Every structure is written in structure tokens, then in C-alpha cells.
Amino acid sequence: MKTTPLALAGVALAAIAALGTAQIERLSLEQMVAKTDNAVFGTITGKQVFRIDHPVDGPELFFTTLTIQGQSLRTNQLMTVDVTFAGGFIDDETGVHNSEAPADDEVRVGNKVVAFYKWTDNMGGGLAANALYAAHGGLYTSHESRKGTIIQGRGEGYAIGANVDLATLNTRIASLAK
């Protein structure tokens, strides 16, 4: 199949038009808690990338599922949960980048994270799962300091805009969830 300059221009215009209508949802912590089913703080113990070929949604839909073992920030109960987002690579050549997915450094097995998620019956390709809410805006990394565990904020417009210690975040989320 031969690609012409006109065809390439058409694809480029379509991509630009799609970008022009894309909007990132700005969420306060209060809004994030209200819109999600739960928030977990824990260790990523597993990561699986898989492909779905769907007759309606199309071929080569790639998703990443993280298994997170930790505790609910809403209820303080211990839990293990699978959280899924669009994109990912099965190997160096098989997969797809998704600009809204968390960075590879953030989703390494062994990382301690906060993840906000919501159940969805169809993420695409008929996949029902706990979807990472707001894509990369629903995942926050943590760091240890002299004062304890610090959850790294992402800046203005994100549910966790500034760095916050885990105990304070846990108290705020549990209170908001009531």
C-alpha cells in the first residue's frame, strides 16, 4: 500500500483536530474521592501488559494491569487490588504508548504508590476492570523521609497537588469518604 503526501496530511489534520478537543480534567482531592471507588496505598507486586483484538473497538488494544498490595485509604483495611490503564508494551516492539498513562518509572514492580480507581464495565474491547482514574493523574509515587512516607504531588490541578505525608493524606481521604 502506497502512502501519498495528501494521505499523510489528512492523517496529520485528523490528529491535530483530536488534540484540539482533548481536555484534562482538573480535580481537587475532594472531587477525586467523590468520583472514585477507592484509593489504595501499597506496593506494586505485579505488572501485566496484554492485548485485546475486538471486532468493534478494533485490533491491538493494549492495557496494563498493576497488582497493588496495601491498604485502602478510605477504610484503612488491608487489600490487594488490580488497577488497569490503557497502553503498555508486552516486549520492546509489541505495544502502544499512551500519553496519559503513568511513566514506566512510576509503575515498576516494588514501587510504593497511591492509586485512585473506579470500576468500569468497558475500558475498551469489552474489558471490565478497576480503571486507574484520570489516567496518570490517579497514580502518585511515594518516598521515604525522616518524617515518614511522603506522597509526591503532581502540581496544580491534580488531586494531590503538593507533597503530603501519608498519614495526613490517609486522614483526609477517610474523612472525605464518609
C-alpha positions as a Markdown table, in Angstrom:
| # | Residue | x | y | z |
|---|---|---|---|---|
| 1 | Met | 0.0 | 0.0 | 0.0 |
| 2 | Lys | 1.5 | 3.3 | -1.1 |
| 3 | Thr | 1.2 | 6.4 | 1.2 |
| 4 | Thr | 0.8 | 9.7 | -0.5 |
| 5 | Pro | 1.7 | 13.2 | 0.9 |
| 6 | Leu | -2.1 | 14.0 | 0.7 |
| 7 | Ala | -3.0 | 11.0 | 2.8 |
| 8 | Leu | -0.3 | 11.9 | 5.3 |
| 9 | Ala | -1.6 | 15.4 | 5.5 |
| 10 | Gly | -5.1 | 14.1 | 6.1 |
| 11 | Val | -3.9 | 11.9 | 9.0 |
| 12 | Ala | -2.0 | 14.8 | 10.5 |
| 13 | Leu | -5.0 | 17.1 | 10.3 |
| 14 | Ala | -7.2 | 14.5 | 12.0 |
| 15 | Ala | -4.7 | 14.0 | 14.8 |
| 16 | Ile | -4.5 | 17.8 | 15.4 |
| 17 | Ala | -8.2 | 18.1 | 15.4 |
| 18 | Ala | -8.4 | 15.3 | 18.0 |
| 19 | Leu | -5.8 | 17.0 | 20.2 |
| 20 | Gly | -7.7 | 20.3 | 19.9 |
| 21 | Thr | -10.8 | 18.8 | 21.6 |
| 22 | Ala | -8.9 | 16.8 | 24.3 |
| 23 | Gln | -9.2 | 18.2 | 27.8 |
| 24 | Ile | -7.6 | 17.0 | 31.0 |
| 25 | Glu | -9.9 | 17.0 | 33.9 |
| 26 | Arg | -8.7 | 19.2 | 36.8 |
| 27 | Leu | -9.6 | 17.5 | 40.1 |
| 28 | Ser | -9.3 | 18.5 | 43.7 |
| 29 | Leu | -8.8 | 15.8 | 46.3 |
| 30 | Glu | -12.4 | 16.2 | 47.3 |
| 31 | Gln | -13.6 | 15.7 | 43.7 |
| 32 | Met | -11.2 | 12.7 | 43.2 |
| 33 | Val | -12.5 | 10.9 | 46.3 |
| 34 | Ala | -16.1 | 11.6 | 45.2 |
| 35 | Lys | -15.6 | 10.2 | 41.7 |
| 36 | Thr | -13.7 | 7.1 | 42.6 |
| 37 | Asp | -14.5 | 3.8 | 44.3 |
| 38 | Asn | -11.3 | 3.7 | 46.4 |
| 39 | Ala | -7.7 | 4.8 | 46.8 |
| 40 | Val | -5.0 | 2.3 | 47.8 |
| 41 | Phe | -1.6 | 2.9 | 49.2 |
| 42 | Gly | 0.6 | -0.1 | 48.7 |
| 43 | Thr | 3.4 | -1.8 | 46.8 |
| 44 | Ile | 3.1 | -2.8 | 43.2 |
| 45 | Thr | 3.6 | -6.6 | 43.4 |
| 46 | Gly | 2.7 | -7.4 | 39.8 |
| 47 | Lys | 2.5 | -5.8 | 36.3 |
| 48 | Gln | 0.9 | -7.4 | 33.3 |
| 49 | Val | 0.5 | -5.9 | 29.8 |
| 50 | Phe | -1.9 | -7.6 | 27.5 |
| 51 | Arg | -3.6 | -7.2 | 24.1 |
| 52 | Ile | -7.2 | -7.4 | 23.1 |
| 53 | Asp | -8.4 | -7.6 | 19.5 |
| 54 | His | -12.0 | -6.6 | 19.4 |
| 55 | Pro | -14.5 | -6.8 | 16.5 |
| 56 | Val | -16.0 | -3.3 | 17.2 |
| 57 | Asp | -13.3 | -1.4 | 19.1 |
| 58 | Gly | -10.5 | -2.6 | 16.8 |
| 59 | Pro | -7.4 | -4.7 | 16.9 |
| 60 | Glu | -4.3 | -4.2 | 19.1 |
| 61 | Leu | -5.8 | -2.6 | 22.2 |
| 62 | Phe | -3.1 | -2.8 | 24.9 |
| 63 | Phe | -3.7 | -2.5 | 28.6 |
| 64 | Thr | -1.5 | -2.7 | 31.7 |
| 65 | Thr | -2.8 | -4.1 | 35.0 |
| 66 | Leu | -0.9 | -3.4 | 38.2 |
| 67 | Thr | -1.5 | -5.6 | 41.3 |
| 68 | Ile | -1.1 | -3.4 | 44.3 |
| 69 | Gln | -0.9 | -4.8 | 47.8 |
| 70 | Gly | -1.5 | -2.4 | 50.7 |
| 71 | Gln | -4.3 | -0.7 | 52.4 |
| 72 | Ser | -7.4 | 1.3 | 51.5 |
| 73 | Leu | -7.0 | 5.0 | 52.3 |
| 74 | Arg | -10.8 | 5.2 | 52.7 |
| 75 | Thr | -11.3 | 2.4 | 55.2 |
| 76 | Asn | -7.7 | 1.5 | 56.4 |
| 77 | Gln | -8.4 | -2.2 | 55.6 |
| 78 | Leu | -5.7 | -4.3 | 54.1 |
| 79 | Met | -6.3 | -5.2 | 50.5 |
| 80 | Thr | -4.9 | -6.4 | 47.2 |
| 81 | Val | -6.4 | -4.8 | 44.1 |
| 82 | Asp | -5.7 | -4.9 | 40.3 |
| 83 | Val | -5.8 | -1.5 | 38.7 |
| 84 | Thr | -5.8 | -1.2 | 34.9 |
| 85 | Phe | -4.9 | 1.6 | 32.4 |
| 86 | Ala | -4.7 | 1.9 | 28.6 |
| 87 | Gly | -1.3 | 1.4 | 27.0 |
| 88 | Gly | 1.8 | -0.6 | 27.6 |
| 89 | Phe | 4.3 | -2.9 | 26.0 |
| 90 | Ile | 4.5 | -6.6 | 26.1 |
| 91 | Asp | 8.0 | -6.5 | 24.8 |
| 92 | Asp | 10.3 | -4.0 | 23.1 |
| 93 | Glu | 8.3 | -3.9 | 19.9 |
| 94 | Thr | 4.8 | -5.1 | 20.8 |
| 95 | Gly | 2.6 | -2.5 | 22.5 |
| 96 | Val | 1.5 | 1.1 | 22.3 |
| 97 | His | 2.4 | 4.3 | 24.1 |
| 98 | Asn | -0.4 | 6.2 | 25.7 |
| 99 | Ser | 0.4 | 9.9 | 26.6 |
| 100 | Glu | -2.0 | 9.8 | 29.5 |
| 101 | Ala | -0.6 | 6.6 | 31.0 |
| 102 | Pro | 1.8 | 6.7 | 34.0 |
| 103 | Ala | 5.5 | 6.7 | 33.2 |
| 104 | Asp | 7.3 | 3.4 | 33.3 |
| 105 | Asp | 9.4 | 4.6 | 36.2 |
| 106 | Glu | 6.2 | 5.1 | 38.2 |
| 107 | Val | 4.8 | 1.6 | 37.7 |
| 108 | Arg | 7.8 | -0.6 | 38.4 |
| 109 | Val | 7.2 | -3.7 | 40.5 |
| 110 | Gly | 8.3 | -2.8 | 44.0 |
| 111 | Asn | 7.3 | 0.8 | 43.9 |
| 112 | Lys | 5.0 | 2.1 | 46.6 |
| 113 | Val | 2.2 | 4.2 | 45.2 |
| 114 | Val | -1.2 | 5.7 | 45.9 |
| 115 | Ala | -3.7 | 4.7 | 43.2 |
| 116 | Phe | -7.3 | 6.1 | 42.8 |
| 117 | Tyr | -9.5 | 3.8 | 40.8 |
| 118 | Lys | -13.1 | 3.2 | 39.7 |
| 119 | Trp | -14.8 | 0.1 | 38.3 |
| 120 | Thr | -15.8 | 0.3 | 34.6 |
| 121 | Asp | -17.7 | -2.3 | 32.6 |
| 122 | Asn | -15.9 | -1.5 | 29.4 |
| 123 | Met | -12.5 | 0.2 | 29.2 |
| 124 | Gly | -12.4 | -0.7 | 25.5 |
| 125 | Gly | -12.5 | -4.1 | 23.8 |
| 126 | Gly | -15.1 | -5.3 | 26.4 |
| 127 | Leu | -12.6 | -5.1 | 29.2 |
| 128 | Ala | -14.2 | -4.8 | 32.6 |
| 129 | Ala | -11.8 | -3.7 | 35.3 |
| 130 | Asn | -10.8 | -1.2 | 38.1 |
| 131 | Ala | -9.6 | 1.6 | 35.9 |
| 132 | Leu | -6.9 | 3.9 | 37.1 |
| 133 | Tyr | -8.9 | 7.2 | 37.5 |
| 134 | Ala | -7.8 | 10.2 | 35.4 |
| 135 | Ala | -5.0 | 8.1 | 33.9 |
| 136 | His | -1.6 | 9.2 | 35.2 |
| 137 | Gly | -3.4 | 11.8 | 37.3 |
| 138 | Gly | -4.7 | 8.9 | 39.5 |
| 139 | Leu | -1.3 | 7.5 | 40.4 |
| 140 | Tyr | 1.1 | 9.1 | 42.9 |
| 141 | Thr | 4.6 | 7.8 | 43.9 |
| 142 | Ser | 5.9 | 7.8 | 47.4 |
| 143 | His | 9.3 | 8.5 | 49.0 |
| 144 | Glu | 10.6 | 7.8 | 52.5 |
| 145 | Ser | 11.9 | 10.8 | 54.6 |
| 146 | Arg | 12.9 | 11.3 | 58.2 |
| 147 | Lys | 9.3 | 12.2 | 58.9 |
| 148 | Gly | 7.8 | 9.1 | 57.3 |
| 149 | Thr | 6.3 | 8.3 | 53.9 |
| 150 | Ile | 5.7 | 11.3 | 51.6 |
| 151 | Ile | 3.3 | 11.1 | 48.7 |
| 152 | Gln | 4.6 | 13.2 | 45.8 |
| 153 | Gly | 2.2 | 15.8 | 44.5 |
| 154 | Arg | 1.8 | 16.5 | 40.7 |
| 155 | Gly | 1.1 | 20.2 | 40.8 |
| 156 | Glu | -1.9 | 22.5 | 40.4 |
| 157 | Gly | -5.0 | 20.8 | 39.0 |
| 158 | Tyr | -4.2 | 17.4 | 40.3 |
| 159 | Ala | -5.9 | 15.7 | 43.3 |
| 160 | Ile | -2.6 | 15.7 | 45.2 |
| 161 | Gly | -1.1 | 19.0 | 44.1 |
| 162 | Ala | 1.8 | 19.2 | 46.6 |
| 163 | Asn | 3.8 | 16.7 | 48.6 |
| 164 | Val | 1.9 | 15.4 | 51.6 |
| 165 | Asp | 2.8 | 12.9 | 54.3 |
| 166 | Leu | 0.9 | 9.6 | 54.1 |
| 167 | Ala | -0.8 | 9.9 | 57.5 |
| 168 | Thr | -2.3 | 13.3 | 56.6 |
| 169 | Leu | -3.5 | 12.1 | 53.2 |
| 170 | Asn | -5.0 | 9.0 | 54.8 |
| 171 | Thr | -6.9 | 11.1 | 57.3 |
| 172 | Arg | -8.2 | 13.5 | 54.6 |
| 173 | Ile | -9.3 | 10.7 | 52.3 |
| 174 | Ala | -11.0 | 8.7 | 55.1 |
| 175 | Ser | -12.8 | 11.9 | 56.2 |
| 176 | Leu | -13.9 | 12.8 | 52.7 |
| 177 | Ala | -15.2 | 9.3 | 52.0 |
| 178 | Lys | -17.6 | 9.4 | 54.9 |
